């Protein structure tokens, strides 16, 4: 997957640091693992023991990390379990702990607790045991690579039931790439309390470099998913992109038809091409998929919006009047606000009354800017969007 083109910068009032948020390449996974916790999301790490089997019947008990993001209050909140993808073989050793901060910020704003388990075979558990291996490309055995991830999702839910701030009586499962396949398999398992699932570019067996758009035995995936669908109860939203170099254009449509024929409920969308590889649309195309996910979740009863709202132009200042920007230091106005002014649109700049700032250009610019500004625990508002100063607008 390619790197995200838009840049997000953040600074805390007491010095802070700048960073770029990226898509889930091996480099980005490592970078995510090294970031300090997101204070505004009350990010924490817990661990849970799981026992899983591989395709040969070998069983192992391992401890897996679960990244948790949650709202600021201590009330009970509904749960989302988010499942990460699987890097290609040559990059999987670099794949670190799952920390889907950007999307978690949207979900936490909607009122969810987000739990992101890092499955066996990744990060600290990489190397000697891979329950998601499915055999030769032309002779795939799908059972273990579906069941082992589901067992880990359910272990995360059991952990959630012990936490005082989680209401696990109504929960949603989500995931990207092989995590999307995990989402499909979890819905098929029909566990207690599950009310819906969102599959982002789900599947397995893709190789975007050597065989772009031509995954291993795609008909096997369709057949297996069709069988799984017979036990599925919860509705699903499936989101794919036309230029997905892992699955191509037609395979996701075939898988959706197989799921429906098997009795599963699915709302299928194939979005317009994004970037060089639409498989990264989960990270690169939030402006387009988030409204679809909002509508789906609203139908499940989760009606609080997590979408950033664009304030009207306020007339507080001209876009290039640096001296009018409140709270931000002169040095950061000169160094960072000028970088914002040089960025292509869409773009956004956010500030706090305690001196923090964040800016972003490209997809989900307003949400990224606010998130970058608030990451260290400060409350931020948009100062400028595109060519308009919006500070002071209500």
N, C-alpha and C positions, 0 to 999 in steps of 0.2 A: 504494500500500500504506500501511497505517496505521502509526503509530509504536507501538513496543512499550510496553506499559503498565508492565511491571516495570522497576525502576530498579536499576542496578548501580553501586556506589560503590567506589572503591579508594584506598588511601593507602600510599605507601612510608614506611619508617621515617624517611627524611630529608626529610620535607616532603610529597612526593607530590602528587597531584591527584585530584579527583573527576570522574567522567564517567558519562554514561548510554549504555548500549549500545542500539542501535535496529535496526529492520528495514531492509531495503535500499531505503529511499526515496532520492530524490536528495540530500536533506539528510544522511542517514546515510552515503551513499557519500563525500560530501565530508568528513564528520567522521572517518570511518575513515581516509581518506588523510592526515589531519592528526595522528593519534595517533602517539606515539613507538613504536618497535618493541617487541614483546612479548618481554622478556628471557627469560622462562621457556620460551618456544617457540623460542628462538634465531632469531627472525624476521630474515630477510634479503631483499634485493631483488637479483635478477639480471635480465639482459635477453637476449633471443634474437631473431635476425633471421628473419623469415618472409616468404614470397611467397604472396599470395593473389589470387584473381580475384573480381570482382563479377559480377552477373547479365548485364552487357553485354560480358563478356570482358576487361575492363580488368584488367591485372595490376599490382600494386604490391608492392614490397619495403619492409617497415617493421621497426622494432625495437620489440618489445613487452616490457613489464615482467612479471616472474614473481615473485610473492610466495611465499616458502618458509618453512614452519614444520617443525621437526624435534625429535626427542627429544634428551635431554641428553647421551647418549653418542655416540661416533663410530663405532659399529658400522653395518653396512649394514642398512637398513630398507626394507620394501616401500613402494610409492608409491601415493598417491592424487592424481590430477589433478582439481581442482575448477573448474567452469565457471560464471561469473556469468551473471545474467540481463540483460535489456535494458529500460531504462526507456521509458516512452511518449515520443513525439517531443518533447513540450514540456519534458521533464525530462532527456533523455539528455545534453545538454551539461554537466550538473552531475555526471554519473556519473563518479566517480573510480576510482582503482586498486582492484582486487579484493583485499580483506583479510578473508576469512571466519574471523575469529579464534575466535569462539565454537565453531563446529563443528570447526575445526582442533584446538582444545585437546582435544576428545573423541577425535579421530582420532590425535593424537600420543600420548595416553595409551594407545591401543590398539597403538602401536608403528609407526605410519606416518610417513613424510615426506609432507607435503602441499605440492603446488605449485599455485598459483592464477594462471594467466595472465590478463592483461587484454587482451582481443582488439583487433585493428585496428578502429577506429571508435569507440573509447572513450578517456576520459582524455586523455593527450597526443596520441593518434592520432585524436581526434574532429575532424570538420569536412569535409574535402575528399574523403573516400573511405569508402564504407560497403558492404563486401562482404556485409552481412547484409540489405540491402534486397531485398525480393522482389516489388516491383511493385504494381500496383493491387490493391485488396482483392478484387475479383471476377475477377482474372486473375493469380494468383500464380505465380511461377516459383521453385521450391523448391531447385533444385540448388545454386546458389552459397551460399545462406544455410545450407545443411547442410555443404557441402564446405569452405568457408573456415574455419569454426570447428574442424573436424576437423583440418585441416592445422596449425592452431596448437596443438591438443592434442598432436599427434605431434611438433611442434617442441619442446614442453616435455618430452616423454618423451626425446627425443634429448639435450636438455640434462641431464636426470636421469642418463642413462647415463655422463656425464662426471664426475659428482659422487661422491666416494669414500664418502659416507654413504648412498647410495641403491642398493637392489637392484631394478632395473627389470625383472627377469625375471618378476616377478609384480606386476601393478599393476591398480588399480581406477580407473574413471572415474566422476565424480559431477557433478551440476550442477542448478541451479534455474532454472525458467522457460525462457528460450531456452537457458540452460545445460543444462537437462534435455533439450531437443531436441538439443543438441550431444552429450550423453551417448548418446542413442539412436543418432545418426548415427555416433558413434565405435564403438559396439558393432557396428553394421552393417559398418563398415570392417574389422573383425576383425584389428586390428594384432597383431604379435608380443607375447606376454607378458600381454595383457589377459585377466583372469580373470572380470571381472564389472563391472556398472554399476548405479548408483542414480540414478534420475530423480525429482527433486523438482518436481512441478507443471510438467512440461515442456510446451512448445508454442510457438506463435507467432501473431501477429495479433490479440492481445487488446487491448481498450480498456475498462478497468473503469469509467470515468466516463461515456462517451457510450453505450457498448453493453455494459453489464455482463452477463457470462455468454454473450455472443454474439460470438465471434471471427470474423475474416475467413475465409471459405471453409474451415470446419473439415473438410469432406469431403476437401479437397485434402490436408490434413495426414494424414488417415487413409490415403488412397490411397498417398501417398508413403511413409509409414512401413511400410505393408504390403509395398511393393516392396523397401524397404531390408532388411526382416526376412529375406528369402530368403538373405542372405549372413551373417547374424548367427550366432555360435557361443556367445558367453559368455552366461550367465544374467543377468537383470535384476530389480531391484526397482523398482516404480513406486509413488510415494506422492503422492496427491492429496487435496484436501479438498472436502467437499460444497459449501461456500459460496465456492468460487473464483470471483471476479468477472471473471477473465480468460477462463476456459474453460467455466464452468458445471458442472453435475453430470453430464450425459450424454456430452459430447464426450470426456472422458478415458476413459470406458468403451468408447466406439466405437473410439478409437485403440488401446486395449489389445487389443480383439478383432481389429483389423486386423493388429497386430503378431503376434499368436498365429497367425492364419490364414496369415500370410506365412512362418511357420516359426520365429519368435522365441520365446525362453523368457522368460516374465515372471510374476512374482508381483505381483499388482495389489492395492493397498489404497486405498480412499477413506475417509479419516478423517472423524470428526464435525466439524461447523463449529467454527472457531476465530476469535475476533476478528470484525471487520467484514468481512474479506476473507481467506478461507482460502488465497489465493495466497501469503500471507506465513507459512504454516505452517512452512516451513523454519526460520524464526527464532523463531516464536511458540509452537511446539508440540513442542519437543524431548522433553518428557516422554513423549509418545505415539509419535513416530516413531523415536526413537533405539533403543528396544528391538527394533523390527522390523528396523532396520538392523543392529543387533548380531547378531541371529539369522541374517540373510542372510550377513553377513561371516563368521560362525562356520562356516557351511556351505562357504564358500570356503577355510577353513583358518585364518582370522584369529580366533583364539579368545580372545585377551587382551581383557578387558572394559575399556571406557572409561566405563562408567556410574558416576556417583557413588553411593556406598553411604551410607545413613543410619545413623549409629551409634545405639546405644540411649541412653536417658537415663542420665546418669552419677551424678546426685545431687551433683555438684560444687558447685552453687549453685542458688538459685532464679533463674528467668529474669530477674527484675528487680533482682537484686543486683549493681549496677554495680561496687561496690567489690571484688567477687570476681574480676572479669575480669582475667587476668594480661596483662602485657606492653603492653597498650594504654594510651596516655596518658589522664590524667583528662579532658583537653579533648575527646578523641575519644570517650571513653565518654559524655560529656555530650551532645556534638553528634551523633554518628553512631549509637551503640548505641541511644540513645533514638529515633532515627528508625526504626531496625530494629524496635523494640518497637511503634511506631505503625503499621507496615506490615501489610497483610493477609496471611494465610497462603495458600499456602506461602511461607516465608521462611527465610533462612539467614544466619548470620554466621560468618565465618572469621577466624582470627588467625594470626600467626606469632610465634615467640619473639624476633624482632628488631623487633617493634612494628608490622608491617604489618597491615592489616585489609581486609576487603571484605564487603559484604553485598548481598543481592539478594532481591527479592520477585517472585512469579509463577512462570512456566514455568522449569524447569531451575534452580531457585533455588540448590540446593547446588552445582551445577557452576559457575554464574555467580559465586557468592560466593567459592569457592575460586580461580577464575580471576582475578577482580578482585584478590584478595589476592596471588596469586603472580605477577602480570604483570610486576612489577619484579625478579623473580628470587629471591624468598624462598620458602621452603617453608612452606606453611600447612595448618592443620587446622580442621575445623569446631568452633566453640565452641557454637553454639546452632542448633537447627532447630525451627521453629514455636514451641511453648511449652516446649521442653525444652532444658536445658543438656546438651550431649553431650561436653563437654571431659573428657578423661581416659578415655573409653570405649574399649574395645579390641574 
